[in-house]
């Protein structure tokens, strides 16, 4: 049976990067409240939603969507300012 190597250190994980970026004033982003996944982008007072296989929707407010990443129910009641 092999002897465990105790000199190895666990890998350092960094959680900084693009996922925590702030939305720009020109394209306010709607992100999941739990995992920060992009759900939609507010354009001209409506929410632009895009899904796999070419499905795209422009919807009015309030908007309710389930995050495809973590399953959290999210709601946007008005356009971001």
N, C-alpha and C positions, 0 to 999 in steps of 0.2 A: 504494500500500500504506500503511495507517495506521501512524503512529508509536506504539510502545507507551508507555503512561503509566506511568512508573516512580515517580510520587509516591503511588500507591495502596499502602496497607499491607494485609497479609493479615488476615483476620478472626480475632479472638480466640475460641477455643473453650474453654468451661468444662465440665469433667467432673463438677462437683459437682451435687448435687440428690437427688431421690427415689431414684435407682437404688442409692445407697450407704447408704440409711437402715438403721438397726439394727432388728432385729425386736423387737416388744413382748413382754413376758413373758406376756401373755394369748394371743397367737397367734404362736408361733414359726414363722417362715417358712423354707422350704427353697428355696435359691437356687442357680443354676448357679455352679459354681466358676470358670468362665471369663468369662461375660458378665453375671453377676448377675441373670439373668432369673428371675422367680418360677416355681418348679416345683410347689410345693405348700405346704400349711399343716398343721401338726401339731395335731390336735384329739382329745382324750380318748384318747391313746395310739395313734392311727391317723393315717395321712397322708391328707389330703383333696386329691385331684387333680381339676382341672377343665380341660376342653379345649373347643375350638370346637364349635358346633352342639349344645350341651347335654349333652355327655358328662361325667359326674362319677363319681368312684370314691373309696371309702374303702378303703384297703389297709393291711395290717399290715407290720411291719418284718422284714427289711431291704427297702428300696425302691430300685429301680434304674430310672432314666429317662434318655432322651436329650433334651437341650435342643432345643426346636423353633427356637430362635434361632440357635445356633452349632453344634449337632450333637455337643456334648460329652456323654460318658456320665457320669452323676452317680449317687452312691449315698448313701443315708442308712441307717445301720445300727441306730439306736435313736431314740426320741423325744428331741427337744431339751429340755434342762432349763433 
